[in-house]
Amino acid sequence: EVIDSIAAAVRELVENSLDAGATRIVVSVWPEQWRLQVADNGTGMDLENLQQAASPHSTSKITTEADLYKIATLGFRGEALHSLAQLGCLEVLSRPNDLGLGDFWENRESAPNPPSSSLLRGGAQNARSGWRVVYNNAGSAVEVETAAIAPGTVVTVDNLFGNWPVRRSFLSAAQQMRSIQSILQQIAICHPHVNWQLRQGNTPCFHVTPGSTAEHILPQFVRGVRASDLQYLKLDLPASPENQKAGNLLVETQLVGSTVKHNYQLPIASSQFQIPNSQFLELVVGLPDRCHRRRPDWVKVGVNRRVVRSPELEQTILSAFARTCPRDRYPVCFVHL
């Protein structure tokens, strides 16, 4: 895995959090100390997975060869944590969420049908312990101990690039923070259901509250854009026979994996992890008469919950808006397939 900056490390850890079904992700960065931490409320890891998490090519997201043809997660190669262990001091705290709800303890009182007190007591008694594991540069666990943490995972990387000092000479602390903020913005518009926080040390510098679509996310970090300036459109696209077959195969693989391997953690299809037997196109467009930019910096294209570079499609969007935007102005547009 190519990790050449703090921003690249943050991206890898955040994508792991999303694959774990997290709905709240807090990123803390100490750029002068080359230290970062990503905390989430995802499914967490048990001790067996945690001890192997930083081993090369170790992943719980695929279990069979057939999984490679229907990747449903943002990562699957098992290289990110191993690379971070080689580049710095890696520590992971994790506790499985036995009840299967990312925000169970937060939302139990405000839920429409709150769980009974007996369920709360039973869930607390049956919850597994959290664990703290420290890894050496080879990705092997060298310290293992119990830890009192909420369900989820906290990954800390200290002294990043300590053994590769040349990597530290390219970007200043301010440039690193701008890169991290840009990466989180691009990920946030593809995952609007997540609550995002970015801190530089103990100082909050970026916060995105969750929404149902990217239409509710963009105004939070694109300066001068209001929700009333945006138009949202969602189109359901006909599914091809190949996609229907892939969706059915994904369900079969998940059922087999969860039966054969007790710690199988590939996300089961839900509103956040959809089975790919249907396709849809999301479009968020700024109304040209009142929402435009001096630069073409907010024409974004996303595919499968990840922003990608597509110069041909981006140029097509710019050409389509050339006659409607004011002179020397560019549109605000996000297309997600």
Contacts in CASP RR format, 6 or more apart in sequence:
PFRMAT RR
TARGET T0000
AUTHOR 0000-0000-0000
METHOD contacts of the structure
MODEL  1
EVIDSIAAAVRELVENSLDAGATRIVVSVWPEQWRLQVADNGTGMDLENL
QQAASPHSTSKITTEADLYKIATLGFRGEALHSLAQLGCLEVLSRPNDLG
LGDFWENRESAPNPPSSSLLRGGAQNARSGWRVVYNNAGSAVEVETAAIA
PGTVVTVDNLFGNWPVRRSFLSAAQQMRSIQSILQQIAICHPHVNWQLRQ
GNTPCFHVTPGSTAEHILPQFVRGVRASDLQYLKLDLPASPENQKAGNLL
VETQLVGSTVKHNYQLPIASSQFQIPNSQFLELVVGLPDRCHRRRPDWVK
VGVNRRVVRSPELEQTILSAFARTCPRDRYPVCFVHL
1 12 0 8 1.000
1 77 0 8 1.000
1 79 0 8 1.000
1 80 0 8 1.000
1 82 0 8 1.000
1 83 0 8 1.000
2 8 0 8 1.000
3 9 0 8 1.000
3 12 0 8 1.000
3 80 0 8 1.000
3 83 0 8 1.000
3 84 0 8 1.000
3 87 0 8 1.000
4 167 0 8 1.000
4 170 0 8 1.000
5 167 0 8 1.000
5 170 0 8 1.000
5 171 0 8 1.000
5 176 0 8 1.000
5 179 0 8 1.000
6 29 0 8 1.000
6 31 0 8 1.000
6 34 0 8 1.000
6 36 0 8 1.000
6 160 0 8 1.000
6 176 0 8 1.000
6 179 0 8 1.000
6 180 0 8 1.000
7 176 0 8 1.000
7 179 0 8 1.000
7 180 0 8 1.000
7 182 0 8 1.000
7 183 0 8 1.000
9 36 0 8 1.000
9 84 0 8 1.000
9 87 0 8 1.000
9 157 0 8 1.000
9 160 0 8 1.000
10 27 0 8 1.000
10 29 0 8 1.000
10 36 0 8 1.000
10 38 0 8 1.000
10 180 0 8 1.000
10 183 0 8 1.000
10 184 0 8 1.000
11 183 0 8 1.000
11 187 0 8 1.000
12 80 0 8 1.000
12 83 0 8 1.000
12 84 0 8 1.000
13 36 0 8 1.000
13 38 0 8 1.000
13 80 0 8 1.000
13 84 0 8 1.000
13 155 0 8 1.000
14 25 0 8 1.000
14 27 0 8 1.000
14 38 0 8 1.000
14 183 0 8 1.000
14 184 0 8 1.000
14 187 0 8 1.000
15 74 0 8 1.000
15 75 0 8 1.000
15 80 0 8 1.000
15 187 0 8 1.000
16 74 0 8 1.000
16 75 0 8 1.000
16 80 0 8 1.000
16 81 0 8 1.000
16 153 0 8 1.000
16 155 0 8 1.000
17 25 0 8 1.000
17 38 0 8 1.000
17 40 0 8 1.000
17 42 0 8 1.000
17 153 0 8 1.000
18 25 0 8 1.000
18 74 0 8 1.000
18 187 0 8 1.000
18 191 0 8 1.000
18 194 0 8 1.000
18 305 0 8 1.000
19 61 0 8 1.000
19 73 0 8 1.000
19 74 0 8 1.000
19 75 0 8 1.000
19 267 0 8 1.000
20 40 0 8 1.000
20 42 0 8 1.000
20 43 0 8 1.000
20 44 0 8 1.000
20 152 0 8 1.000
20 153 0 8 1.000
20 265 0 8 1.000
20 267 0 8 1.000
21 42 0 8 1.000
21 43 0 8 1.000
21 102 0 8 1.000
21 267 0 8 1.000
21 272 0 8 1.000
21 273 0 8 1.000
22 40 0 8 1.000
22 41 0 8 1.000
22 42 0 8 1.000
22 102 0 8 1.000
22 152 0 8 1.000
22 194 0 8 1.000
23 41 0 8 1.000
23 42 0 8 1.000
23 102 0 8 1.000
23 103 0 8 1.000
23 193 0 8 1.000
23 194 0 8 1.000
23 195 0 8 1.000
23 210 0 8 1.000
24 40 0 8 1.000
24 41 0 8 1.000
24 103 0 8 1.000
24 194 0 8 1.000
24 195 0 8 1.000
24 197 0 8 1.000
25 38 0 8 1.000
25 39 0 8 1.000
25 40 0 8 1.000
25 194 0 8 1.000
25 195 0 8 1.000
25 196 0 8 1.000
25 197 0 8 1.000
26 38 0 8 1.000
26 39 0 8 1.000
26 40 0 8 1.000
26 197 0 8 1.000
26 199 0 8 1.000
27 36 0 8 1.000
27 37 0 8 1.000
27 38 0 8 1.000
27 180 0 8 1.000
27 184 0 8 1.000
27 196 0 8 1.000
27 197 0 8 1.000
27 198 0 8 1.000
27 199 0 8 1.000
28 36 0 8 1.000
28 37 0 8 1.000
28 38 0 8 1.000
28 39 0 8 1.000
28 198 0 8 1.000
28 199 0 8 1.000
28 200 0 8 1.000
28 201 0 8 1.000
29 35 0 8 1.000
29 36 0 8 1.000
29 37 0 8 1.000
29 176 0 8 1.000
29 177 0 8 1.000
29 180 0 8 1.000
29 198 0 8 1.000
29 199 0 8 1.000
29 200 0 8 1.000
29 201 0 8 1.000
30 36 0 8 1.000
30 200 0 8 1.000
30 201 0 8 1.000
31 173 0 8 1.000
31 176 0 8 1.000
31 177 0 8 1.000
31 200 0 8 1.000
32 173 0 8 1.000
33 158 0 8 1.000
33 159 0 8 1.000
34 158 0 8 1.000
34 159 0 8 1.000
34 160 0 8 1.000
34 161 0 8 1.000
34 162 0 8 1.000
34 168 0 8 1.000
35 156 0 8 1.000
35 157 0 8 1.000
35 158 0 8 1.000
35 159 0 8 1.000
35 160 0 8 1.000
36 156 0 8 1.000
36 157 0 8 1.000
36 160 0 8 1.000
37 154 0 8 1.000
37 155 0 8 1.000
37 156 0 8 1.000
37 157 0 8 1.000
38 154 0 8 1.000
38 155 0 8 1.000
39 152 0 8 1.000
39 153 0 8 1.000
39 154 0 8 1.000
39 155 0 8 1.000
40 152 0 8 1.000
40 153 0 8 1.000
40 154 0 8 1.000
41 97 0 8 1.000
41 102 0 8 1.000
41 103 0 8 1.000
41 150 0 8 1.000
41 151 0 8 1.000
41 152 0 8 1.000
42 97 0 8 1.000
42 102 0 8 1.000
42 151 0 8 1.000
42 152 0 8 1.000
42 153 0 8 1.000
43 96 0 8 1.000
43 97 0 8 1.000
43 100 0 8 1.000
43 102 0 8 1.000
43 151 0 8 1.000
43 152 0 8 1.000
43 265 0 8 1.000
44 94 0 8 1.000
44 95 0 8 1.000
44 96 0 8 1.000
44 97 0 8 1.000
44 151 0 8 1.000
44 152 0 8 1.000
44 153 0 8 1.000
45 53 0 8 1.000
45 60 0 8 1.000
45 92 0 8 1.000
45 94 0 8 1.000
45 96 0 8 1.000
45 153 0 8 1.000
45 265 0 8 1.000
46 96 0 8 1.000
46 128 0 8 1.000
46 263 0 8 1.000
47 131 0 8 1.000
47 144 0 8 1.000
48 263 0 8 1.000
49 60 0 8 1.000
49 263 0 8 1.000
49 265 0 8 1.000
50 92 0 8 1.000
50 94 0 8 1.000
50 131 0 8 1.000
50 133 0 8 1.000
50 141 0 8 1.000
51 133 0 8 1.000
51 141 0 8 1.000
51 144 0 8 1.000
52 58 0 8 1.000
53 81 0 8 1.000
53 92 0 8 1.000
53 133 0 8 1.000
54 81 0 8 1.000
54 82 0 8 1.000
54 84 0 8 1.000
54 85 0 8 1.000
54 90 0 8 1.000
54 92 0 8 1.000
54 135 0 8 1.000
54 139 0 8 1.000
54 140 0 8 1.000
54 141 0 8 1.000
55 82 0 8 1.000
55 139 0 8 1.000
55 140 0 8 1.000
56 78 0 8 1.000
56 79 0 8 1.000
56 82 0 8 1.000
56 139 0 8 1.000
57 77 0 8 1.000
57 78 0 8 1.000
57 79 0 8 1.000
57 82 0 8 1.000
58 78 0 8 1.000
58 82 0 8 1.000
59 75 0 8 1.000
59 76 0 8 1.000
59 77 0 8 1.000
59 78 0 8 1.000
60 263 0 8 1.000
60 264 0 8 1.000
60 265 0 8 1.000
60 266 0 8 1.000
61 67 0 8 1.000
61 73 0 8 1.000
61 75 0 8 1.000
61 76 0 8 1.000
61 78 0 8 1.000
61 265 0 8 1.000
61 266 0 8 1.000
62 68 0 8 1.000
62 71 0 8 1.000
62 76 0 8 1.000
62 266 0 8 1.000
63 253 0 8 1.000
63 257 0 8 1.000
63 260 0 8 1.000
63 261 0 8 1.000
63 264 0 8 1.000
63 266 0 8 1.000
64 253 0 8 1.000
64 256 0 8 1.000
64 257 0 8 1.000
66 249 0 8 1.000
66 253 0 8 1.000
67 76 0 8 1.000
67 253 0 8 1.000
67 266 0 8 1.000
68 76 0 8 1.000
69 246 0 8 1.000
69 249 0 8 1.000
70 246 0 8 1.000
70 247 0 8 1.000
70 249 0 8 1.000
70 250 0 8 1.000
70 253 0 8 1.000
70 276 0 8 1.000
72 250 0 8 1.000
72 266 0 8 1.000
72 267 0 8 1.000
72 269 0 8 1.000
72 273 0 8 1.000
72 275 0 8 1.000
72 276 0 8 1.000
73 266 0 8 1.000
73 267 0 8 1.000
73 273 0 8 1.000
74 305 0 8 1.000
74 306 0 8 1.000
81 90 0 8 1.000
81 92 0 8 1.000
81 135 0 8 1.000
81 139 0 8 1.000
81 155 0 8 1.000
82 139 0 8 1.000
84 90 0 8 1.000
84 157 0 8 1.000
84 160 0 8 1.000
85 135 0 8 1.000
85 136 0 8 1.000
85 137 0 8 1.000
85 138 0 8 1.000
85 139 0 8 1.000
86 137 0 8 1.000
86 138 0 8 1.000
86 139 0 8 1.000
87 157 0 8 1.000
87 160 0 8 1.000
87 161 0 8 1.000
87 162 0 8 1.000
87 163 0 8 1.000
87 164 0 8 1.000
88 137 0 8 1.000
88 157 0 8 1.000
88 158 0 8 1.000
88 159 0 8 1.000
88 160 0 8 1.000
88 161 0 8 1.000
88 162 0 8 1.000
88 163 0 8 1.000
89 134 0 8 1.000
89 157 0 8 1.000
89 158 0 8 1.000
89 159 0 8 1.000
90 134 0 8 1.000
90 135 0 8 1.000
90 139 0 8 1.000
90 155 0 8 1.000
90 156 0 8 1.000
90 157 0 8 1.000
91 132 0 8 1.000
91 133 0 8 1.000
91 134 0 8 1.000
91 135 0 8 1.000
91 155 0 8 1.000
91 156 0 8 1.000
91 157 0 8 1.000
91 158 0 8 1.000
92 132 0 8 1.000
92 133 0 8 1.000
92 135 0 8 1.000
92 153 0 8 1.000
92 154 0 8 1.000
92 155 0 8 1.000
92 156 0 8 1.000
93 130 0 8 1.000
93 131 0 8 1.000
93 132 0 8 1.000
93 133 0 8 1.000
93 147 0 8 1.000
93 149 0 8 1.000
93 153 0 8 1.000
93 154 0 8 1.000
93 156 0 8 1.000
94 130 0 8 1.000
94 131 0 8 1.000
94 133 0 8 1.000
94 149 0 8 1.000
94 152 0 8 1.000
94 153 0 8 1.000
94 154 0 8 1.000
95 127 0 8 1.000
95 128 0 8 1.000
95 129 0 8 1.000
95 130 0 8 1.000
95 131 0 8 1.000
95 147 0 8 1.000
95 149 0 8 1.000
95 150 0 8 1.000
95 151 0 8 1.000
95 152 0 8 1.000
95 153 0 8 1.000
96 128 0 8 1.000
96 130 0 8 1.000
96 151 0 8 1.000
96 152 0 8 1.000
97 104 0 8 1.000
97 151 0 8 1.000
97 152 0 8 1.000
98 123 0 8 1.000
98 126 0 8 1.000
98 127 0 8 1.000
98 128 0 8 1.000
98 151 0 8 1.000
99 123 0 8 1.000
99 127 0 8 1.000
99 151 0 8 1.000
101 107 0 8 1.000
102 151 0 8 1.000
104 151 0 8 1.000
105 150 0 8 1.000
105 151 0 8 1.000
108 114 0 8 1.000
108 115 0 8 1.000
108 120 0 8 1.000
127 151 0 8 1.000
129 146 0 8 1.000
129 147 0 8 1.000
130 146 0 8 1.000
130 147 0 8 1.000
130 148 0 8 1.000
130 149 0 8 1.000
131 144 0 8 1.000
131 145 0 8 1.000
131 146 0 8 1.000
131 147 0 8 1.000
132 143 0 8 1.000
132 144 0 8 1.000
132 145 0 8 1.000
132 146 0 8 1.000
132 147 0 8 1.000
133 141 0 8 1.000
133 143 0 8 1.000
133 144 0 8 1.000
134 141 0 8 1.000
134 142 0 8 1.000
134 143 0 8 1.000
135 141 0 8 1.000
135 142 0 8 1.000
136 142 0 8 1.000
137 163 0 8 1.000
161 167 0 8 1.000
161 168 0 8 1.000
162 168 0 8 1.000
171 179 0 8 1.000
177 200 0 8 1.000
177 205 0 8 1.000
180 198 0 8 1.000
181 198 0 8 1.000
181 205 0 8 1.000
181 206 0 8 1.000
181 221 0 8 1.000
184 196 0 8 1.000
184 198 0 8 1.000
184 206 0 8 1.000
184 208 0 8 1.000
185 208 0 8 1.000
185 221 0 8 1.000
186 300 0 8 1.000
186 307 0 8 1.000
187 306 0 8 1.000
187 307 0 8 1.000
188 194 0 8 1.000
188 196 0 8 1.000
188 208 0 8 1.000
188 217 0 8 1.000
188 221 0 8 1.000
189 214 0 8 1.000
189 217 0 8 1.000
189 218 0 8 1.000
189 284 0 8 1.000
189 300 0 8 1.000
189 307 0 8 1.000
189 334 0 8 1.000
189 336 0 8 1.000
190 214 0 8 1.000
190 302 0 8 1.000
190 305 0 8 1.000
190 306 0 8 1.000
190 307 0 8 1.000
190 336 0 8 1.000
191 305 0 8 1.000
192 210 0 8 1.000
192 211 0 8 1.000
192 212 0 8 1.000
192 213 0 8 1.000
192 214 0 8 1.000
192 216 0 8 1.000
192 217 0 8 1.000
193 210 0 8 1.000
193 211 0 8 1.000
193 212 0 8 1.000
193 271 0 8 1.000
193 272 0 8 1.000
194 208 0 8 1.000
194 210 0 8 1.000
195 208 0 8 1.000
195 209 0 8 1.000
195 210 0 8 1.000
196 206 0 8 1.000
196 207 0 8 1.000
196 208 0 8 1.000
197 204 0 8 1.000
197 206 0 8 1.000
197 207 0 8 1.000
198 204 0 8 1.000
198 205 0 8 1.000
198 206 0 8 1.000
198 207 0 8 1.000
199 205 0 8 1.000
206 221 0 8 1.000
207 220 0 8 1.000
208 217 0 8 1.000
208 220 0 8 1.000
208 221 0 8 1.000
209 220 0 8 1.000
211 217 0 8 1.000
213 232 0 8 1.000
213 234 0 8 1.000
213 282 0 8 1.000
213 284 0 8 1.000
214 232 0 8 1.000
214 282 0 8 1.000
214 284 0 8 1.000
214 334 0 8 1.000
214 336 0 8 1.000
215 227 0 8 1.000
215 230 0 8 1.000
215 232 0 8 1.000
215 284 0 8 1.000
216 227 0 8 1.000
218 225 0 8 1.000
218 230 0 8 1.000
218 284 0 8 1.000
218 298 0 8 1.000
218 332 0 8 1.000
218 334 0 8 1.000
219 225 0 8 1.000
219 226 0 8 1.000
219 227 0 8 1.000
219 229 0 8 1.000
219 230 0 8 1.000
222 298 0 8 1.000
222 332 0 8 1.000
225 286 0 8 1.000
225 291 0 8 1.000
225 332 0 8 1.000
226 291 0 8 1.000
229 286 0 8 1.000
229 287 0 8 1.000
229 290 0 8 1.000
229 291 0 8 1.000
229 332 0 8 1.000
230 284 0 8 1.000
230 285 0 8 1.000
230 286 0 8 1.000
230 287 0 8 1.000
230 291 0 8 1.000
230 332 0 8 1.000
231 284 0 8 1.000
231 285 0 8 1.000
231 286 0 8 1.000
231 287 0 8 1.000
232 282 0 8 1.000
232 283 0 8 1.000
232 284 0 8 1.000
233 282 0 8 1.000
233 283 0 8 1.000
233 284 0 8 1.000
233 285 0 8 1.000
234 280 0 8 1.000
234 281 0 8 1.000
234 282 0 8 1.000
234 283 0 8 1.000
235 280 0 8 1.000
235 281 0 8 1.000
235 283 0 8 1.000
236 278 0 8 1.000
236 279 0 8 1.000
236 280 0 8 1.000
237 278 0 8 1.000
237 279 0 8 1.000
237 280 0 8 1.000
237 281 0 8 1.000
238 279 0 8 1.000
239 277 0 8 1.000
239 278 0 8 1.000
239 279 0 8 1.000
243 276 0 8 1.000
243 277 0 8 1.000
243 278 0 8 1.000
243 279 0 8 1.000
244 277 0 8 1.000
246 276 0 8 1.000
246 277 0 8 1.000
247 275 0 8 1.000
247 276 0 8 1.000
247 277 0 8 1.000
248 277 0 8 1.000
250 269 0 8 1.000
250 275 0 8 1.000
250 276 0 8 1.000
251 269 0 8 1.000
251 275 0 8 1.000
253 266 0 8 1.000
254 264 0 8 1.000
254 266 0 8 1.000
254 268 0 8 1.000
254 269 0 8 1.000
257 264 0 8 1.000
257 266 0 8 1.000
258 264 0 8 1.000
267 273 0 8 1.000
269 275 0 8 1.000
279 337 0 8 1.000
280 337 0 8 1.000
281 335 0 8 1.000
281 336 0 8 1.000
281 337 0 8 1.000
282 334 0 8 1.000
282 335 0 8 1.000
282 336 0 8 1.000
282 337 0 8 1.000
283 333 0 8 1.000
283 334 0 8 1.000
283 335 0 8 1.000
283 336 0 8 1.000
284 332 0 8 1.000
284 333 0 8 1.000
284 334 0 8 1.000
285 331 0 8 1.000
285 332 0 8 1.000
285 333 0 8 1.000
285 334 0 8 1.000
286 292 0 8 1.000
286 331 0 8 1.000
286 332 0 8 1.000
286 333 0 8 1.000
288 321 0 8 1.000
288 324 0 8 1.000
288 325 0 8 1.000
288 326 0 8 1.000
288 331 0 8 1.000
289 324 0 8 1.000
291 331 0 8 1.000
291 332 0 8 1.000
292 325 0 8 1.000
292 326 0 8 1.000
292 329 0 8 1.000
292 330 0 8 1.000
292 331 0 8 1.000
292 332 0 8 1.000
293 329 0 8 1.000
293 330 0 8 1.000
293 331 0 8 1.000
293 332 0 8 1.000
294 328 0 8 1.000
294 329 0 8 1.000
294 330 0 8 1.000
295 330 0 8 1.000
296 314 0 8 1.000
296 318 0 8 1.000
296 330 0 8 1.000
297 330 0 8 1.000
298 330 0 8 1.000
298 331 0 8 1.000
298 332 0 8 1.000
298 333 0 8 1.000
298 334 0 8 1.000
299 314 0 8 1.000
299 317 0 8 1.000
299 318 0 8 1.000
299 330 0 8 1.000
299 331 0 8 1.000
299 332 0 8 1.000
299 333 0 8 1.000
300 307 0 8 1.000
300 333 0 8 1.000
300 334 0 8 1.000
300 335 0 8 1.000
301 307 0 8 1.000
301 308 0 8 1.000
301 309 0 8 1.000
301 310 0 8 1.000
301 313 0 8 1.000
301 314 0 8 1.000
301 334 0 8 1.000
301 335 0 8 1.000
301 336 0 8 1.000
302 308 0 8 1.000
302 334 0 8 1.000
302 335 0 8 1.000
302 336 0 8 1.000
302 337 0 8 1.000
303 336 0 8 1.000
303 337 0 8 1.000
304 337 0 8 1.000
313 335 0 8 1.000
317 331 0 8 1.000
317 333 0 8 1.000
317 335 0 8 1.000
318 330 0 8 1.000
318 331 0 8 1.000
321 330 0 8 1.000
321 331 0 8 1.000
321 333 0 8 1.000
324 331 0 8 1.000
325 331 0 8 1.000
END
